[in-house]
Amino acid sequence: MKKLSMEELGRISVDEFKAVEKLNLDLILDDIRSMSNVGSIFRTSDGFRVGKLYLCGITATPPHREIEKTALGATASVDWEYKEDALALVRALKQAGYKILALEQADNSTYLQNFRPIKDQKYALILGNEVFGVNEELIAEADEVIEIPQFGTKHSFNVSVSAGMFLWDYFAKSIG
């Protein structure tokens, strides 16, 4: 066994990425305070071909050196848009036929392993602030709250790690 070279990986260009089919999933980053987390979510979104990122509230937007340190160019490939008001965005996406998901610990949540995306349904996943989580107003608008089970002493995962776990699970279930 040997590590693959960059040539052997066969990565597509940014232009090719823009043209290929994406997941039927957009992400809403609401009040994410760490630019490293924002950049990491961009990079993971590129890896799983997320449809679009919505950066809301205090979430920083590209171009920014601190975002690029972890995004490694994904801000050029992944479509994104800034929307100040996440609640207005969620309501508009619902009107457009999206099912709204929130990634949070809540009563009546669905564990990630039990969530089954519907093939032709469009989804938008809300990711919240590193300290306070997803805003209660947004949880109230969500069609479903997804929870990643945890078994240690900590009460939460880092938001970019949570995004990565959700995206891998969603991608695996969508292609299967």
Residue, then its C-alpha position, 0 to 999 in steps of 0.5 A: m500500500k502507498k499514499l496516492s499522489m496528487e495526480e493519482l487523486g484525480r481531483i476536479s477543477v473549480d470550474e468542473f466542480k461548479a458544473v457537477e451535480k450537488l447534494n440536495l443539501d444547503l447549510i446555514l451557518d448562524d452566528i459562527r464566531s470562529m473563522s477557522n470553523v467557517g473555513s473548515i465547513f467550507r472545505t468539508s462542504d467542497g468534499f461532499r458537494v454541498g449545494k450552498l452555504y448561507l452565512c448568517g448573523i455574525t458569521a464572517t464571510p470570505p475573503h478573509r485570511e483566517i477563513e482561507k487558512t482552513a478552507l484551502g480554496a474551497t471558498a472559490s468552489v462552494d457557492w455561498e451567500y451572506k444573509e443577515d437574518a437567519l430566521a427570515l432565510v429559514r422562512a424563505l427556504k421553507q416557502a421554496g420547498y426546503k425541509i429545515l433541519a437543525l443540528e442540536q441537542a433537543d427534546n424529540s430530536t432524531y439521532l443522526q443514525n436514524f435520520r433518513p433523507i428523502k431522495d428528491q427533497k431539498y434540505a437546509l441544515i442549520l449549524g449554530n454558535e459554538v457556545f450557545g448552539v442553534n437559536e431557539e427561534l430557528i429550532a422552532e422553525a425546523d421540521e426536524v432536529i438532528e442530534i449526534p449522540q455523545f458518550g463522553t464527559k463533554h456536552s457538545f462537539n465542535v461545530s465544524v466536526s459536527a458538520g463533518m459527521f452530518l455531511w458524511d452520514y448524509f452523503a453515505k445515505s444519499i448515494g446508497 
